[in-house]
Amino acid sequence: MATIRQEDFIQSIADAFQYISYYHPADYIRALAAAYEREQSPAARDAIAQILINSRMSAEGHRPICQDTGIAVVFLKIGMDLRWDATLNLQQMVDEGVRRAYGYPDNKLRASVLLDPAGARVNSRDNTPAVVHAEIVPGGGLDVICAAKGGGSENKSKFYALNPSDSIVDWVLKTVPTMGAGWCPPGILGLGIGGTPEKAMLMAKESLMAPVDIHELIARNRKGEKLNRIEELRLELYDKVNALGIGAQGLGGLTTVLDVKILDYPTHAASLPVAMIPNCAATRHAHFHLDGAGPARLDPPDLSDWPQLTYDASKGKRVNLDTVTRAEVAAWQPGDVLLLNGKLLTGRDAAHKRITDMLTKGEKLPVDFTNRFIYYVGPVDPVRDEVVGPAGPTTATRMDKFTRQMLEQTGLLGMVGKAERGPAAIEAIRDNRAVYLSAVGGAAYLVSKAIRAARVLAFPELGMEAIYEFEVKDMPVTVAVDAKGVSVHQTGPREWQARIGKIPVVPA
């Protein structure tokens, strides 16, 4: 009969969350590298290259893959014969492990968890509490999965109570385009089918913890092996979702998903609950087993699984943010690759709310935005000699409701974020002859290397949501909405969906 010591469990949790902050699962990297090799869309291929380069840099430098180091999710399968040598309960032990991981001095992770979510929304400062799912199973050991889920992908979670006669495939194909690109494709879709609403959501989340193995199903299918209904459904959805042409970062391309995972459970005769949760380009999870012999050992992956890529900055047009004019901005075309140089302001949800409240009250702003660009980012704290920690973009649509007021009342010239903009924001951009630039979500460490200096200008009490001024050199971005209001997140997927329809299909 195994006895798990409290300290062994806590340290294993801490080690796992540090591990997944900088190591992608190797199966995900192999699948992404294969997608890079077959990608035909230049914009999507460039985005995948940045994600792969960023991943290798993070693995080598032991710094976060993404600035959104996620909310901690832990799945526990606890053997019925297991004994504990502990004074804390499960939640307390997990939280202590998370606290250690997120505060580790050599690789401090961003604290994103807010207490009192419907009220004051105060940051817990240590990313606790974690979300813990525990199940009692036969045996005498403890199986643990630690996952870090970022807000961009979590916010795209979907649930629907279908009628028993409805098509799951039709619902998925109708729903995925509504998710936009804020979940940072290419990633993985997890589906939970059956049970009750909460069971379906839990299965969707847990399904994402399995290895990427769609290539094995494809190979078995081509050999004529018989697949079960869930395997057939996975293949059908994999093919049809990719045929939507959404592509990497929503720019249009051949690969939107690297795998589709499904767990199911018996359900009521009148019900067909279906949940869908995506894993983003910052797919992060680790599995370990404890048997009382000490803390878990997590071996580093073999970096030979990572392709040797370097980012080619020569194809981008250099832009001086300190002197750029509205006339220059008006000449930029959708899909143009730019390299930003000079001073770049930052600000996201909380800062935008403060700014627009001040504008409404007629108060003087602490920062002059005239002819400036603002980057939607909440960086990780720097360590050692870093100017700033990993600093990838956050989802731009959350700032849509502030966009018109910001453009019309501050003199702001442009914005940088990730994913698409909604209709209201695009109209505001067009009306004000401004521009929106897209940076690659899932390339936070790579982006941070373009930041040569950083200082807080306003709202320091907001922590990572304060307004910074970055000094950047050759920061890669794509013109996503031009001054005429043309969006590559609309034109790209439309173009590639049409192209894919003409590409000869090889049966899965």
Secondary structure, DSSP 8 states (H G I E B T S, - for coil): --EEEHHHHHHHHHHHHHHHHH---HHHHHHHHHHHHH---HHHHHHHHHHHHHHHHHHHHT--SSS---EEEEEEEEETT-EEE-SS-HHHHHHHHHHHHHT-GGG------EESTTTT-EE-SS--S-EEEEEEESSS-EEEEEEEE-HHHHTT-EEEEE-TTS-HHHHHHHHGGGGTTTT-SSEEEEEEEES-HHHHHHHHHHHTTS---HHHHHHHHHTT----HHHHHHHHHHHHHHTT---GGGS--S-SEEEEEEEEE---TT-EEEEEEEE-TT--EEEEEE-SSSS-------GGGS------GGGSEEEETTT--HHHHHH--TT-EEEEEEEEEE--HHHHHHHHHHHHHT---SS--TT-EEE-B------TT-SS----B-BGGGGHHHHHHHHHHH---EEEEBS---HHHHHHHHHTT-EEEE--TT-HHHHHTTEEEEEEEE-GGGGGGSEEEEEEEEEEEEEEE-TT--BHHHHHHHHHHHHHTTS-----
